[in-house]
Amino acid sequence: MNIEQFSPVALVVGVTEVIKRTGKVPHEFLPLVNLVLGVFFVFIMQSFLFSGSVLIQGIVTGLVAGGLYDTVKGTYSMVKK
């Protein structure tokens, strides 16, 4: 199994959730954590070659991860009622 088969979005969601549960980072900074982790994981998956496209892909990955988490959380809350 190659690292390219993993989705950086899933990694960002998972690592951000672990960071959130430790309580070390205030909730207001979690979107920034998503962005930094997105850039980090895309950088790793691009064989440690940094470019403008890696930065853009990382930012998009972080934003998608945050939106995905919020959407699933909101949907679960609606279904749970």
Residue, then its C-alpha position, 0 to 999 in steps of 0.5 A: m500500500n502506497i502513501e498516495q492511496f491515503s486521503p490527506v483529508a481523512l488524515v487532517v480530520g483525524v489528527t485535528e480531532v486528536i488535537k481537539r480532544t487533548g484540549k491543548v489548542p483552543h477551538e478558535f484555532l482549529p481551522l488554522v490547525n486544519l490548514v497547517l496540517g493540510v499543507f503538511f500532509v500534501f507536502i509529504m505526499q508530494s515527496f517533500l517538494f514544495s511549490g505553489s500548487v502544494l500550498i494551494q492543495g494543502i489549503v484546499t485540503g484543510l478547508v475541505a477537512g473542516g467542512l466535512y467534519d462540520t457537515v457530518k456533525g450537523t447531519y448526525s445531530m439532525v438525524k439523532k433528534 
